[in-house]
Amino acid sequence: MSAQEELFHAFLIKYAEIGIKGKNRYLFEDALIRQIRFALKGAEGDFFVRKEMGRIYVEAKSGFDYDEVVERLSRVFGISGICPMMQFECKDFEGIRARVVEYAGKVYPEGNFSFKVQTKRADKKFPMDSNEINAALGEALLEAYPTIRVNVHEPDVFFYVEVRERVNLYSKIIPGPGGMPVGTSGKAMLLLSGGIDSPVAGYMTAKRGVKVDAVYFHAPPYTSERAKQKVVDLAALVSRYGGPMELHVINFTDIQLYIYDQCPHEELTIIMRRYMMRIAEAIAEETGALALVTGESIGQVASQTLPSLACTGEVCHMPVIRPVIGFDKQEIVDIALKINTFETSIQPFEDCCTIFVAKHPVIKPNRKVIRRSEEKLAEKIDEMVKKAIETREVISISP
């Protein structure tokens, strides 16, 4: 058992945005608790997650892997901070004093730092007020460890003491991902490719509390099974943050070939994207999703100029969320690295978008011209789209 596992048997979970939800706050707290329980499912140890007067606690009921628990909690949207803490029953100052001195010696054995004690006395029956506790604990720490010093303005270490039904003692706040608990903002359908951008878009949408499912357009034999597996792997990485998802795999080959045969090649990418959006919206409506999500960023490629985005977006009735619309490529890459999707995204397996790209794609499509070109598809396209939706493969993805 590590020193951390021996010392810390509970975690205080801090949240930020949930705290301003007024009378509905309890709904978001309950959703966050469900997500925490799901995140810890399968982890070593037995955990009890509960809330108490604006606090959420994760308490270990048996031996556990400290690093694993922190890593799992750090992926739960809605958590702003993870505080490993000592939690103990104590209603007299001498007991608190002894625990604080013990804690400081074990967590900071080097003993050369500045500190400040910050107490919250939620239990108003306790005979000392917060300032009195701060002063007395500071004095006790200075007496026990002569090499440390008080700095009330910019301390190296804050010792946080909360006197409640039990006493909470902690000094480390590990950053959480922030955002809102997944499932509190409805469901959306992500157009997931094998690139860098769309997994990041899925992550950012889930961060706002949206449950994300995904649709992938596969074009065998032009795209390989390895390309499909790459997307499955990306979906699994996104689901580590957003929870379980359904990945809808569409066989897009016949539709692409039909567009290729009937339409001007410089319009191929735009028309192909328009049918992807139509199909994704149909699946979204069928599954109860309220919006589409894409990884489009203005000007990044020909299909993502503002005229192109307007042209592809006009075929949709539901909102199209584009979380990375104003990001440059490096900003998107930085998030991909942070969420561990980058190395998978750059694997050299082509998706259907890159296989059928024209040499000189139109970058300022005229919507009237595009609609006229699509009229050439009228004989077969509706039936082909229907078949593609009906014969899709649905893969259940879990983190």
Buried (B, 14 or more C-beta within 10 A) or exposed (E): EEEBBEBBBBBBBBBBBBEEBEEEBEEBBBBBBBBBBBBBEEBEBEBEBEBEEEBBBBEBEEEBBBEBBBEBBBBBBBBBBBBBBBBBEBBEBEEBBEBBBBBBEEBBEEEEBBBBBBBEBBEEEBEBEBEBBBEBBBEBBBEBBEEBBEEEEEBEBBBBBBBBEBBBBBBBBBEBBBBBBBBBBEBBBBBBBBBBBBBBBBBBBBBBBBBBBBBBBBBEEBBBEEBBBBBBBBBBBBBBBBBEBBBBBBBBBEBBBBBBEBBEBBBBBBBBBBBBBBBBBBBBEEBEBBBBBBBBBBEBBBBBBEBBBEBBBEBBEBEBBBBBBEBEEEEBBEBBEEBEBBEBBEEEBBBBBBEBBBEEBBBEBEBEBBBEBBEBBEEEBEEBBEEBBEEBEEBEBEB
